[in-house]
Amino acid sequence: MSRLDSRALRRAFGSFMTGVTVVTTRNAAGEPVGFTANSFASVSLDPPLLLVCPGRFLSSYDSFAACRHFAVNVLAEGQEEVANTFASFKGDRFARVTHREDAIGNVLVDGAVAQFSCRTYQVVDAGDHAILIGEVQAFSHEAGRGLGYAAGQFFSLGLERAALEPSGRSALYGAIIGVGDDVLLEATDRGFRPPQVVAEDRENTRQRLAQDLAGRGQPVTLGPAYSVFDDDKTQCSYFLATATGAGSAGFTRCPVADIPNLKFASPAIRDMMMRYAVETRTRSFGLYIGDARRGDVHLSQERT
């Protein structure tokens, strides 16, 4: 069997939308350690079991592989900074977040929508990860929505739902389709724009957009909403997307670095694409909500 492309496989795995957790335990010296994980799943109600999958690349891997207890904190909308801290910060991660210790010494992150304090039930070797199964000893659950993760980016379902709520205007939906270091655009008499579709109603808009693009020869995996704004009598909603096929001759493949030199179909589209060019370099994508001239960008950083 030929060796699979691990980067492509990781992108394919990433198309599955998940929540975001911070998993904590203590090392041999009794110091708290933790990492960000979206590889979390419930396993059983009787006995109450869950699992997470620490990677061997983690500096704290040995601590989790040998731990007797650990905790899983399901992060809430707005806790992107907490997720980023436990994903990539090299210093004292716990000094950057508010937290507390439970009765068995597990560290719980404040503000999480759910917290599970576990006794280690089983550790299973699984390639470049381990499957850490925990028996839940105690848990808490707060009202609110969890933070989401898909296609390499965090997303806020509540924020996106509010932004996409029907406004009485006609609706236009588009996709900013990334292909490596390039982006797919369609040429019009007025300039370039992302591929888009006008919807007669707002039912199943993401599905319709994906189907329209596939019908035009460009299958995609749609990510989170990127820009939602009112332009005259039209509500425009653009989503980040990743090309999953060879592509259609009807679109122009443009290097992201060339975006500042392109003519776009409207000032609003130009502003959006200029922001995309900057955020592609930093890998920190936000959700713009406003109108064609002014609005706010709600940051949603990519996990590293």
Secondary structure, DSSP 8 states (H G I E B T S, - for coil): -----HHHHHHHHHTS-EE-EEEEEE-TTS-EEEEEES-EEEEEETTEEEEE--BTTSTTHHHHHH-SEEEEEE-BTT-HHHHHHHHH--S-GGGGS-EEE-TTS-EEETT-SEEEEEEEEEEEEETTEEEEEEEEEEEEE-SS-B-EEETTEEE-HHHHHHHTS--SSEEEEEEEEEETTEEEEEEETTEEE--EEEESS-TTHHHHHHHHHHHTT--EEEEEEEEEEEETTEEEEEEEEEE-SS--TTSEEEEGGGGGGS-BSSHHHHHHHHHHHHHHHHTEEEEEEEESS-EEEEEEE---
